[in-house]
Amino acid sequence: MYNIEKDIAMKDHKDYLKSYKVIKSEIDKKTLNVFKKTKKKDAYSSSVHYYVEYILDYEIIRLKDNKKMKFVLEMFILINDESKLYSIYTNILSRE
């Protein structure tokens, strides 16, 4: 179950990229954790999901007024058994 339509999310992301430029995006490697979870679909097959979690230092600039913003983000990503992004959750730990 998705909480937003894929087309709406993609349009929102493209509009965001028109307004902001990413200056820095760096993963804190000490916090990187990847693990897999196998979930039984039925008696003959299983579904493998990969979870990725990490802390990200993220710095952007708003193009219309050159305002810089720095964030520390906690990221949780779920990758499905077809190696496609299934879900992304971001928690803002700090903002300057």
N, C-alpha and C positions, 0 to 999 in steps of 0.2 A: 504494500500500500504506500503510495507516494503522497506527500503533503502539498506538492505543487506539480503542475504539468511540465513535462520536459521542455516543450517549446517556450513556455513562459520563463523558465529558469535560464534557458540559453539566450533569450532576448535580453533579459535582465543583466546577464553576465557581459554580453556584447556592449550594452549601453554603459555599464560600469567601466569597461576598458576604454571607452571613448572619453570618459571624464577623468580618469586617473592613470598615472603611470607608476609601475612598480619600480622602486629604486633598489630594494633589497628583499630577498626572500631566502632565508637560511634556516635549515633544520638543525636543531640541537641534537646531534647524534647520540648523546648520552641518554636521551629520552625516547629514542626510536625503538619501538616494540612491534614486531610482526609475528602473528601467530595464526594458525589455521584452525578452523572448527568444522568438523564433519557432522552433517545433519542427515539422518536417514530420510530418504524420500519414500522408499518402499523396501520390500524384502530383497530386491535385486539390484538396487542402485542407491547411491548416496550423493549428496550435494556438498561440495567443499566451498567454504567461504573463507576468505583471508581478511583479517582485521589488521589495520595499520594504525598506530597511534604515535604521536610525536608533538613536540613543542616547536613552533615556528616563529622566528623573529621576522617581522614583515614591516616594510617601510614603503609608503606610497606618497605621491605628490598629486594634489588636485590641480588639474591643468588650468582651470579658469582663473585661479588666484595664486598659484604656486605655493599653496599651503601644504607643508609636510606633516604627515601623521605616522606615528610608529605604534605598532601593535605587537604584543606577544600573544600568540594564538595556540590553543590546544586543539589539535586536529585528530579526528577519528574517521577513518575511511574503511568502508566495507567493499571488498572486491568479490564478485560472484564467481561461480565455477566456470564461467566463460571468459574469465580474466577481464571483465568489464566493471567499471565503477558502478556500484549499486546504491551507495549512500555515502554522504559526507556530512559530518557534524563538526561545527567550529564553536569553540568556547573562547571568548575574549578574556584573557587573564589580566592584561593591562593595556592602557592606551595613553599615549602622550600627544 
